[in-house]
């Protein structure tokens, strides 16, 4: 049998199967998950079969693509259905992310009180009723608070154990809490919990696409959202509670103008392209085509027709043309839907210097950076929308050598020095070669599009630019510049050292950031063994970051604290206290880093 990916399993199914295991089988569950992941599988319609051994098969029935009930996982071993194999299969499969019901208002826990009786003529003349008091802001229901508390406890347990200790049983507790939270109409916290489980599994499986920073963000989002439910009210509660995910919503007729096309290559082996377009009001949308296939697929898909209505444009062509779309559907993050009701025909595009596209370059860099930061913020409102792209007019200066490679230094409006980096260093893509060719044209003035790279200095991943000759545009990941395209004569590339004021910005905030990250893979005990951190806190304090110094001291002290009872025996660790200190430090470092990034984009010239 060939290897086939297991179908997604609903969170409550996994939680139920793990909870039904005996304590002895729970201890064997992680080993069973690892063993089952190496066994051959095959698909027959809606059923995926796993060969547990030479004589035993395990089946996952997924009508509609999702395993929705515990009975849909069956095993042929002698211990079934009380065997470890069914729970192991659920833990090895991806987590299904069901779309919860839309939350537009509070969910009453009890019926409303009966209305007042209507006065009759016998009661007249009655005194005028007193004016009704202003309604109190909506608060979370007791059931929602209980669900949030369960999420907090499950998240704190993950932080206590670390990645290595957060096995299938710990994950199942988090899945159960996520399912309950979704039923209690807390979709934002439930979604964060599912993200934590997915990232934990990727980390434990050695997935090359896993990043510790992503798990830090997901875990802080989970703990932060759960912590706020009980105290929030009104509009804040609505934001904390969140809304059910709405993949696409109708948007009527749209007139779109192509901007550029970028290749998309992921560490998980997917490849494709994303074409950016803008509406008449400047709103950005994307048309994508990403699937398994890597960089080879990304290069090939660029010349295939876009999957949108009756348009015959390729992605490359759409990046420089236009579309008239009727029956459009758009996701919250701007992706255009390609359903049967969508109609699209080719229309005239617009140059970057013509309306409506020219307006994208009219906003000052500081304003664009602030908007992009809101979009990329680790803990932004999921419904906030926005884009992380910046549209700048720059003058190229020189290539600059950095610790991680070479970037291109440019100057934009307001005298702000910006470092332009490659969006993807894969040699099959054109990013690196194009950047080095542009470095051979110091003094050239270009109109560029880049993706904000949060840092302590202005930094963009360069995606597209106007042609150096002034005619047309260049998709820097797909199109390849030639030396003949540069102003004559092209200067040799000179790797310059950063000038004063342009050196790598430094902040000792990283001393706290690394401890926040260290706790996630290794758990609380790792920070508890650090010992004295006075030297680190002094360095942080000398930079004026006294709050960060205090947080580092408190975080490490909380990790090391273990009280004893009257007989000298160790009491359980205060997981809630440590989680609260860790959450505070994580949110603080993120807020300070974003503030420093925004400040770096301010006009350095003194105000007149």
N, C-alpha and C positions, 0 to 999 in steps of 0.2 A: 504494500500500500504506500502511496505517496503522502507527503506531509500536506495537510490542509489546516488552515487556521480554524480554531474553535469559534463557534458563534458567540456573540455577546450574551451574557447572562444577567438577568435583572438583579439589582443589589439585594433585594429581599430574599431571593432564591438562595444566593450564596450564604447570606446570614443564617437562614433557616437550616440549611444542610450542615453548616459548621456547628451551630448551636445544638443540633441533635446528636452530635458525636459524643461518645463517652470520653472521660478525661484521658484514658489511655490512648485512644485514637487521635485525640487532639495533639498529643505530643508527637505523633508520627505524621501529622498532616503536612508540614513543610517538606519533609523528605518525599512524601507521596506526590506532592505538586511537582517537585523537580523531576522525579522519575517519570511521571505521566507526560511531562512536556517533551520528553525524548522518545516517546512511543509513536509508531506510525498511525496515521489517520487517513480516512477517506470520506468523501461526501456522496450521499445518495439522496437527491432532492433536498428536502428540508432537514435531513438527519445527517449528523456527522458521527462516525464510528471511530472509536479509539481502541487499538489492540492493547489491552492491559498486559496480557501475556499470550502465549501461544494458544491457549484454550479459552480465554475470557475476553469478552468485548464489552465496552461501555458505550452507550449511545446518548447523544444530546439531540433532542427533537426541538427544532426552532422554527415553527411556522411564523412567517412574517419576518424571519431573520433574527429573532430574539428568543432565548430560552426564558419563558415567562412563568413557569411553575416548577416546583421541586420534582413533581412526578414526571416531568419531561426529560429528566436525566435518569437513566436506568443502567444497571450493571448486572452482568451475568455471573458474578462470583457467588460463592456459597453464603457469604455474610450479608449480601444485599437484602433489603435496602439499607441496613445499618452499617454498611462498609465505609471505609475511608475514601474509596475511589470516587464516589459521586461528589463528595465535598471537594476533593482534590481537582476534579474536572472543572467545577464551578470556579474555584480559585485560580486555576490556570487560564481560564477564558477571559476575554476582555469584559470590562464592566459596561453594561448597557446603560445609556443615559436617557431614561424616558422623559418625555415632555410632559410636565405637570400641567394641571389646569390653570388657566389664567386667573391671576389675583387682581381684582379691581377694587376690592374693598374688604372690610373686616369680615371674618367668619364668626358669627355669633356662636357662643358655647351654650346659650340657653335661649328660649323663646323670648320675644319682646313682651313687656308688661302689657296688660290689656289697656285699651284706650279709655279715656275718660268718657262717661256717659254723656250723650247729647242733652243739653238743658231743654226742658219742656216749658210750655207756657206757664205751668204752675210754679216754676222756680223763678220766673221773672217778677219784679225786676231784680236780677242777680247782680252782684258787684262784678265789675270788669276783672277778668283774670289777670293775675300779675304777669309781667313780661317773663318769658322763658329765659333762664340763664344761658349764657354762651356755652355751647357744647364743649366738653373737655376733649383735649387731643386724644386720638386713638392710641391705645397702648396694647402691648402683646397680651394674648390670652394666656391663662395658666397652662394650657396644653402646649402653646408655642414656647413658653419659658422652659417647660420640662424638656421639650425636644432640643432646645438650644443648650440646656445643661448637659444633656446626653452627648451632644456633639462636642461640647467643650471637654468633657471627661475622656471621650474617645481620642480627640486630638492631643490632649495632654499625655495620654498613654503612649501615643506614637512618639512624642518628643522625649518622653522618659526613656523609652527603649532604644530609640535611634533606628536607622534603616535596618541594621543587622538584626535587631531584636523584634522588629515589627513584622512578624510573620503572618501567616494566614489567619490565625485566631484574632490577632489584633486588628487586622484588616476587616474581618467579618464584623467585629463590634462597630467599626466605623461605618460599614455598609448598612448595618441595622439602624444606626443613628441617622444616617442619611435618608433612608427610606421613611423613617418616622417623621423627619423634618419635612420631607416633601409632602407627606400626607397632612401635615399641620400647616401647609402653605408657607414654607420657608425655602423657596427654590434656590435662593442665592447661597445660603449656607450648605444646602444639600449638594449643590453643584461643586462647591469647594471641597467637600468631603470626598466626592467621587474623583476629583482631580488628584487629591492626596493619595488615594488608593492606587490609581493608575500610575502615578510617579513612583510610589513605593515599589510596585511590581517591576517597573522598568529598571529601577536602581538595583534591586535584588537579582534581576536577570542579567545584569551587565549590558543593558541596551546602550549602544553607542550614542544614541540621541539624548540620553538622560543628562540633565544638568542639575547640580545641587541647588543652584540659585532658584530654579523653577520650583523645586520642592519647598524651599524656604518661603517663597512667595505664596504658594498654595496653602501651606500650613498656617502662615500668618493670616491669610485671608479667612481661613476656616475659624481659627481661634478668635480673631477680631470680630467677625460677624456674629459668632455665637455669643461672645461676651457683651455685645451691644444690644442684643434683642431685649433683654430684661429692662434696660434703662431707657431705650428709645421710645419716642412717641411721635405722632403726627407724621410729617413729611420725612423725618429721619427714620422712623420705623418702616415707612414704605420703601425707602432706599435699602435699608438693612434686610428687609424681608425679600426684596427683589421681585422680579417677574418671571413667569415661566418663559423658557426659551421659545422665541418665535422665529423659525428659520427664515421665512420670507413673508413679506406683507405686500399687498397691492400698492402700486405707485402710479397707475395711469399711464399717460403718454409722456415720454421723455425724449428730448433732443440732446444727443451726446456727442462730445468732441474728443477724439483720441489724443492722449498725451505721450505715452511710451509703453513699451512691453519689457518686462523683466523676467529672466529665467528663475525658476524655483527648483532648488535641489535640497532635499532634506537628508539628515543623517540616517533616517529609517529606510532609505532607498527609493523614495518617491521623487519624481521629476515632472516638470511641466513649465508652464508660463503663466504669468498674470499680466493682463493688459489693463492699464489705467485710463479711465475716461472721465470727463467732467461735464456736468450739466450746464444749462444756461445760467443757473444761479451759483455756479462754482462748486457745487457739491461733487465730491469724488466718488466714483464707483469702480468696480473691477469686474472683469470677465476672466475667469480662470479655467485651466485645464491641467490638473495635477493628478497623477496616478503612479503606481509602482513602475519604475523604469530608470531612475537615476538621471545623470546628466545627459546621457544619450537621448533619452526621451525629451528632455527639455529643449535640446537643440532641434529635434525633429518637429515637435508640436508647434513651434513658433511659425512654421509655414503651413499649418493646417487651418482649415476654416474654423471660425469661432462657432461655438454651439449656442447660437442665439437667433431664433427666428429663421427667416429666409435669407439672411445675409450670407454672401459667398466670400466675405473678406477673411483673410488670414489674420492671425494675431499681429504679425508685423504690420500689415496694412491698416488694421484698425487703429493701431497706435498713432497713425498719421492721417486718418480719415475720420468720418463721422457716421452716426447711426440715428435713425428715427425709429423709436420703439413705441409700440402700443401694447397695452395689457402688461406693462412691466411689473415685475416683482423684485423687491430688494430686501436683503437681509440687514439686520442692525449694523453690521460692519461694512455695508456697502457692496456686497456681492450681488450681481445681477442674476436672477433666476432664469432658467431656460425651459420653463414648463410649456405644455402644449398650447396654452392660451397666449403665449408671448409672440408677437410679430415684430420683426425688425427688418429694415431695408437700409441699404447704403445711402449715405447723405454726404454732403460736403463737410470737410473738416475745417480746422482753423489753425493758423500758425500760432506759435507761442506769443508772438507780438500782437496778435489780433484779439478782439473780444470774442468770446468771453474768457479765453484762456489767459490773456494778458493780466487780468485782474488777480490771478493767483500770485503774481510776482509783486503786487502793489503793497502788500502788507509788510511792515518793517520786520527784519529778522528776529528781533526780540519777541514780537507778537506771535510770529510763526512758531518759534521755539516753545513759547508758553503753551500754545495750542497742542503742539506735538507731545509735549511732556504730559499734558492732561490725558492724551490718548495712550501713552506708553506707561503711565503711572502704574506701579505694581498693585495698588489698591484702589484703582479708580472705580467709579460706579459702572457696572457692566452695561448699563443702558446709555452711557455717556457718548458713545460714538466718537467721531473725529478721526483724523489721519495723522500718521507720524512722518509725513513727507514735508520737506521744506523746498521752497521755490526761490532761488537766489540769483542775482546778477553778481558775478565775481570777476576779479582779475587774478590770473594765475601768477604765482610768485616763484616757487621752486619746490623740488622734491626734498623732503626732510626725513632724515634717518631717525627711527624710533627704536625702542627696545624690542618691539614686536614686528618690525619690518620697516617699510617705507611708505610714507603718505605724501600727498600733494598739498602744499600750503597755498591758500588763496585768501584774497581780501574781498569782503563784501561790503554792502552799504553800512555806513557808520564807522568804517575803519576796523571792522571786526575781522580778526584773523581766524580762518576756519581750516581745519584739517580734513582733507578729503581722502577717504580710504576706499579700498575695494569692497564691494558687497559680498563677493564670493571668490576665494582664492583658487578654485578648481582650475587647473591649467587648460581644460577643454573650453572654458568660457573666456570671454574677451576682456573681462574686467581689468586684470593686472596689466596686460599688454597695452590696453588703451590708456590706463593711468600713467604709465611710464612714457608713452608718446606725448601725452598732454604736458608732462613735466618738461618736455623739450621745447615748449612754446611759452616761456615766461613772458608776461606782459599781455598775453591774449585775454580778451574779455569775452566771457561766455555766459549764457543763461543756462543754469543747471537745475536738476531735480535730484534731491538726495534724501536719504532716510536718517532721521536723527539717531545718533549714537549717544546715549546719556553718558556724560563724562564731566570732569571738572574744567574742561575747556571746550569751545565750540568744535563739534566733530560731526561729520556726515559720512554715510556710506553712499558713494556716488553711483547714481543709477542711469541718468541720461543727461545729455547736454546738447546745446545748439552746435551745429557743425562749425569747426574753426573758420571755415571760409564764409560763414554767415548764411549759407543756404541749407535749409533742412535741419533735421535733428538726428542724433545718434543714440541708439539703445546700447549702452556701454557694455552690457553683458552678452549681447548677440551680434551687433555690428562691429567690424574691425576697422579701426582707423589705419591709414597708411601714412608714411612720412610725407608723401606728396600732398596729403590733406592739410598739413600744417603750414603756417605762414613761412615764407621763404626769406632767409634760410633758417632752417630749424636748428636750434642750439643743442649741443650735446647735453645729456642729462647730468646735472651736477647735484650730488647729494650734499645739501647744506646742513649745518648744525642749527638748531633753533636759536632765534635771536632772543635778546632779553625781552621778557614778557610773553614769549611764545614757547617757553620750555614746558615740559610736562607739569601740569598742576599737581600739587601734592597736598594731601590732607591726612592727618593721623586718624581720621574716622575709620580707616580700614582696620585699625586694631580692634575696634568693637565689631565691625562687620564680620571679620573672620571668626570671631568667637560665636557670633550668632549662627554662622554657617556650620561651624564645627559641631555644634550641638545636634544638628539634624542627622548626619550619618552616624555619629558615634553615641548619641544619647547624653542624658544629663551627667552620667558618671564621668564622661571624658572631661567636661569642664570642671567637675569637682576635684580632679587630680592635678589641676594646673598649679595650685599653690599660690604663692604671692604674686599679684599682678600690679604691685605698686609702681614698678618701672613703666609699665604701659600706661597706667592712668596718669602719671606725671607728664609723659609725652603728649597725651591728649589734652591735659589741662593747660600746658604751655601754649597750645594753639587756640586757647579760648573756649574749647568745647567742654566746659565743666559738667554739663548735663551728661554728655557721653562718658566722661570719666566716672561719674557717679553710677551710671547704669552698668558699666563694666564691673565695677566693684560689687554692686548688688547682685548682678547675674551670677558671677563666679561664687560669691558667698552663698547664694541660694542653692547652687548646684552641689556645694560641698557640705551643706548643713544636714546633719543626721542626728536627731535627738534620741535619747535613751529613756527607758522607763525606770521605775524605782529599783529594779533588779539589775540594771545595767545593760539590758537588752536593747538592741537597735530598734527603733520604731520605724514604720514605713516612711519613705521620703515624702516630703510635701510637694507632690507633683503639680497641684494647682498653683502653689506659690511660685514654683520655678517657671511654669508655663506663662504666668502673668508677667514675670520679669523678662522672660525671653520675648514675648509678644511686644512689650513696651520697647525693648531694644531694637527689635526688627522694624517696627513702624517708625521709630525715631531715626534710625540710620537711613531708611528709605526717604523720609521727608527731608532730611538735611542734604542728602545727595541730590535730590531733585531741586532743592532751593539753590544749591551751589551751581548746578548745571544751568538753571535759568539765569542766574546772575552773570554767568560767563558770556551770555549772549547780549548783555546790555551794551549800549554804545559806550566805548571807552573814552570818547572825547568829553572834555569838561563842558557842562551846560553853560550856555551864554546868558 
